Each structure stands twice: as structure tokens, then as C-alpha cells.
Amino acid sequence: MVFVKFLEKNSRKGRFCPSKLKGKKVIELGAGCGLAGFGMALLGCDVVTTDQVEVLPLLMRNVERNKSWISQSNPDSGSFGSITVAELDWGNKEHIRVVDPPFDYIIGTDVVYSEHLLQPLMETIIALSGPKTKIMYTMLLDTQIGYEIRSTTVHEQMMQMWKSNFNVKTVSKSKMDAKYHHPSIYLYMMDPKATLIPEAGISDNSNNEEEEVVSNPGDDEDPEAENGGTGSDSAEAKTDNLDDWEIRRCGAMAARLLKDVKL
């Protein structure tokens, strides 16, 4: 609700107005009941809302019932985009291929609760991203809400991983809805660092006018420089055998290893 009410408050102008969001590709991770995805669809986005297979029956039911309700209650509204449901197990290459990346926006609301999920989530976000992708994530930093225990250690580790891979900004509390906000709930907006997304094989979402790719020193250097510039036949053969997922994963690993190198 905090995420959706944030969208509503900021939809009159700027990047979240329907005229700017119309037709944007959005994917929701760990959707649960799909509320955040509906918020983006109501502003004109084409949304794929995803979760694990055991959650899909309820998610599909929610999507179908609410799409029907929206069309009946707003028959003349042209602002609603689209919303579909897909299975997405983080790290599953086939699931990622089927949803057809890259996306303009990747969204999630408090989806990480265990350390073993951090790396698959990071790899999945990278695989779903293009040069101009925006990642929006709402997170509760209380360690306990209701009966659900949350690990602050996991959140700290996640923030460290994010800051290594993305340019991270915290949305000001003043941008939140007057009623639907809380001191312990944070909304982050992130975009991939320039070294993270290989340009080959990833289309540029050129209709995302407001965003620019962040350039870092050394982005245009020869990737073989790390191996002394040998360019061996065996290295080329290995590269030819890599699929698109492996190329992105290796690019992300190289970016993390080289982030502190001064050229």
C-alpha cells in the first residue's frame, strides 16, 4: 500500500504520470497478491507480475478479478495498461527468458527474508535489466511485524550488494502519501551501474527519455586487458559457448571484481 500510494501521489507530473508511463515494460518480483503491479498497470504500464508456482493460483485469481472490476467500473478509462501473471523462480534461466527482458522498471516490496535468496535475486535483477532500467524496492526495516520475524542482517547484506551493483537513492519521506507511510518503511530507486549491463544483446529502451546511462572510467576498455590482452583462441571458444544468461552473469561478476580498480 505504501508503494501504490506513493505512485498515486506522484502521478500528476514527472516520471510517474500516465503520459510518461504508458507502454512501459514492468516486472514485479515476489508479487504475492499483485498489488504493486496493479499500481503500475493503473498508470498505463504493461506489467508482468511474478512469483513462485505455489503462489500463482491466488495471484492469477486476483489479477483476473481485479482486471474485470477495473474494466466495469472505468469503462471509458484509457489509462489502464495490462497485467499478466508468470512463474519466476529467481535464478531460473528459462523463466527469465520467457518473461522477455529487458524491462523499464523492476519492482518489489519486501521480498527478501533469507540470506540464501540474495544472490539469486541479484542475478535475476541483472538478467532482467537493460541500460535504462529503474529498480524500485520498498523495504520494512523493523525486525518484527505481526508474527513475522525479519532479519536486519539480511537487509544489511542486501544493501551492500545493491550498492556494489547499482546507483542507489532513497526516496524522500516527503514524497510519500500523508497517510500511507511509516518511519521504518523505505523506498529505494536504483539503476544499474554502467559496467553491470553488457551492451551486446540488450536492447536500449529509447522511450525512457528521463534517464541516462551512468558512465564509469574504464567502461570502454578492452575486456581482454584483464588477461594481459592475449585474446587466445581457447578464450574465444569458451565465449562462443556461453548463452546470454552466462554472459550477463560473467559481466556482473567482472564488474564487482573491478569496481575498485583505478585505470
Residue, then its C-alpha position, 0 to 999 in steps of 0.5 A: m500500500v505504501f508503494v501504490k500510494f506513493l505512485e498515486k501521489n506522484s502521478r500528476k507530473g514527472r516520471f510517474c504520470p500516465s503520459k510518461l508511463k504508458g507502454k512501459k515494460v514492468i516486472e514485479l518480483g515476489a508479487g504475492c497478491g499483485l498489488a504493486g503491479f496493479g499500481m503500475a498497470l493503473l498508470g498505463c504500464d504493461v506489467v508482468t507480475t511474478d512469483q513462485v508456482e505455489v503462489l500463482p493460483l491466488l495471484m492469477r485469481n486476483v489479477e483476473r478479478n481485479k482486471s474485470w472490476i477495473s474494466q466495469s467500473n472505468p469503462d471509458s478509462g484509457s489509462f489502464g495498461s495490462i497485467t499478466v501473471a508468470e512463474l519466476d523462480w529467481g535464478n531460473k534461466e528459462h523463466i527469465r527468458v520467457v518473461d522477455p527482458p529487458f524491462d523499464y522498471i523492476i519492482g518489489t516490496d519486501v521480498v527478501y527474508s533469507e540470506h540464501l535468496l540474495q544472490p539469486l535475486m541479484e542475478t535475476i535483477i541483472a538478467l532482467s535489466g537493460p541500460k535504462t532500467k529503474i529498480m524500485y524496492t520498498m523495504l520494512l526495516d523493523t525486525q518484527i511485524g505481526y508474527e513475522i520475524r525479519s532479519t536486519t542482517v539480511h537487509e544489511q547484506m542486501m544493501q551492500m550488494w545493491k550498492s556494489n551493483f547499482n546507483v542507489k537513492t532513497v526516496s524522500k519521506s516527503k514524497m510519500d502519501a500523508k497517510y500511507h507511510h511509516p518511519s521504518i518503511y523505505l523506498y529505494m530507486m536504483d539503476p544499474k551501474a554502467t559496467l553491470i549491463p553488457e551492451a551486446g544483446i540488450s536492447d536500449n529502451s529509447n522511450n525512457e527519455e528521463e534517464e541516462v546511462v551512468s558512465n564509469p572510467g574504464d567502461d570502454e576498455d578492452p575486456e581482454a586487458e584483464n588477461g594481459g590482452t592475449g585474446s587466445d583462441s581457447a578464450e574465444a571458444k569458451t565465449d562462443n559457448l556461453d548463452d546470454w544468461e552466462i554472459r550477463r552473469c560473467g559481466a556482473m561478476a567482472a564488474r564487482l571484481l573491478k569496481d575498485v580498480k583505478l585505470 
